[in-house]
Every structure is written in C-alpha cells, then in structure tokens.
Amino acid sequence: MNATTRLTLTASALELFAAGTGFALGGFSGLVAALIGASIASAAQIAAVVLLKPAMHAPAGTFQQRWVLGMAVRFMSFVALAVLMILMKETLSPLWLASGYLSTMLVLLFAETRFLK
C-alpha cells in the first residue's frame, strides 16, 4: 500500500472519529459540522503531501518551493474554514467545525513524516 493510500485511509478514519464525536456530543448538527471541518483538513493535508512527496529528494530549491505550496494549501484551507464559520454560524456550530478541523489537521501533521518516507 503506497503512502498516499495510507494517508487517505488515516484521514478517513479521523473524519469518522470527528463525526462520531460530534454526533455523540452535539447531535446531528455536531456530526455535520465536525465532518465538514475534518474533510477540509483532510483535503488540505492530502494535497500538501501529494505536492511535497515528489520533491523529497530534489534539490533544495525545488523542495522548498513544494513545501511552501503545501503550506499555502493548508493556509487556504484555514481561510476557507474561517469563511465557512462566519457565513454559516447560524446553521453550523463554529465549535464543531473547528474541532473537526483541528483534530484532523493536527494528527495528520504529526503523522506526515511517516507518509513522506
């Protein structure tokens, strides 16, 4: 199983965990908000790893360029989450959006080194 597949499976498991926790503690609206937040984080992290992986053994300039692109993708996912929190604050709980996003993004960031080997 390649690294991208393992990363995707890990992200999916984290999304399910966030959704389950959201449902258990916040009902159906908690489930939806946590799942949306976790999905945004998963998509950003998978995109960042896919961008960086081919440049792992490239010259420093190429590696740095890909790393910066990955950080830009993650930042844009944060901006998208913030916009969603502002626009949908009446229907989607900002707390569950943020908890789904952070719980998924932080775990995937710490696990990133395993997927980039």
C-alpha positions in Angstrom: 0.0 0.0 0.0 1.5 3.3 -1.0 1.9 6.4 1.2 -1.0 8.3 -0.4 -3.4 5.5 0.1 -2.3 5.1 3.8 -2.7 8.9 4.3 -6.2 8.8 2.7 -7.3 5.9 4.9 -5.9 7.6 8.0 -7.6 10.8 7.1 -10.9 9.0 6.5 -10.6 7.3 9.9 -10.0 10.6 11.6 -13.0 12.1 9.8 -15.2 9.3 11.0 -13.9 9.8 14.6 -14.6 13.5 14.4 -18.1 12.9 13.0 -18.8 10.3 15.7 -17.7 12.5 18.5 -19.7 15.4 17.0 -22.8 13.2 16.9 -22.3 11.9 20.4 -21.8 15.3 22.0 -23.6 17.6 19.6 -26.3 15.6 17.9 -26.8 15.6 14.1 -25.7 19.2 13.6 -22.5 18.4 15.5 -21.9 15.5 13.3 -22.3 17.5 10.1 -20.1 20.4 11.3 -17.3 18.2 12.6 -17.4 16.2 9.4 -17.1 19.3 7.2 -14.2 20.7 9.3 -12.4 17.3 9.2 -13.0 16.9 5.5 -11.5 20.4 4.8 -8.4 19.5 6.9 -8.1 16.1 5.2 -8.3 17.5 1.7 -5.7 20.2 2.5 -3.3 17.8 4.1 -3.6 15.2 1.3 -3.0 17.9 -1.3 0.1 19.2 0.6 1.6 15.8 0.9 0.9 15.0 -2.8 2.7 18.2 -3.7 5.7 17.6 -1.5 6.3 13.9 -2.0 7.8 14.0 -5.5 10.3 16.7 -4.3 11.6 14.8 -1.2 14.9 14.0 -2.9 15.0 17.0 -5.2 17.4 19.9 -4.9 16.8 22.3 -2.1 15.1 25.0 -4.2 12.6 22.6 -5.6 11.9 21.1 -2.2 11.4 24.5 -0.7 9.1 25.6 -3.4 6.9 22.5 -3.0 6.9 22.9 0.8 5.8 26.5 0.5 3.0 25.4 -1.8 1.9 22.8 0.7 1.8 25.4 3.5 -0.2 27.7 1.2 -2.7 25.0 0.7 -3.0 24.5 4.4 -3.4 28.2 5.0 -6.1 28.5 2.3 -8.0 25.6 4.0 -7.9 27.6 7.2 -9.2 30.7 5.4 -12.0 28.5 3.9 -12.9 27.2 7.3 -13.0 30.7 8.8 -15.2 32.0 6.0 -17.5 29.0 6.5 -17.6 29.7 10.2 -18.6 33.3 9.6 -21.2 32.6 6.8 -22.8 29.6 8.4 -22.6 30.4 12.1 -26.4 30.1 12.5 -26.6 26.6 10.9 -23.2 25.0 11.6 -21.6 25.2 15.0 -18.3 27.0 14.8 -17.1 24.9 17.8 -17.7 21.6 15.9 -16.3 23.0 12.6 -13.1 24.0 14.4 -12.8 20.8 16.5 -13.2 18.6 13.4 -10.7 20.7 11.5 -8.1 20.9 14.3 -8.4 17.3 15.5 -7.8 16.0 11.9 -5.2 18.5 10.8 -3.0 18.2 13.9 -2.9 14.4 13.9 -2.2 14.4 10.1 0.6 17.0 10.6 2.3 14.9 13.3 1.9 11.8 11.2 3.1 13.5 8.0 6.7 12.3 8.4 5.6 8.7 8.1 3.8 9.3 4.9 6.7 11.2 3.3 9.3 8.4 3.7 
